[in-house]
Amino acid sequence: MGKYKGVVDVSTALNPLSTNVSVSGTYAVNVDGSGSFTAAGAANGPWPMVINGVRSYHIIEPAGNTAPVGSVISKQ
């Protein structure tokens, strides 16, 4: 179990690109690489996550969103 914070660039069908949006939350990782994460202020979490030690793969389904979003996060 841990915490994260950083910035992301976000784009939606209704809004143009927003850059440097602050994000934070918590995550949990199991020994097999599966896990979950939450985002501060977001509903419907925790969301599933898989990590391979270099990148983490997430499926995010925010409140009111009928199409889940897949994302890949890598540490820089």
C-alpha positions, 0 to 999 in steps of 0.5 A: 500500500502506498501513495502517489502524486504528480501531474498529468495531461488530460483530454476528453471529448468535451474539453481540449487538452488540459496540461499539468493537472495535479493528481494524487491517491493511493495504490496497493500491489499484490506479489503477482503484480495485480493491484488497485488504485484510487484518485483523490476526489474521484468516485467509483474507485478503487480501479484495477491495476497491473504492474510489471515493475517498469510500467503500470496499466490501469482501467479507469471508469470515472463516475458517469463515464460509460466508456472506461479509459485504459492508461499506461503510467511509467516513472520518469 
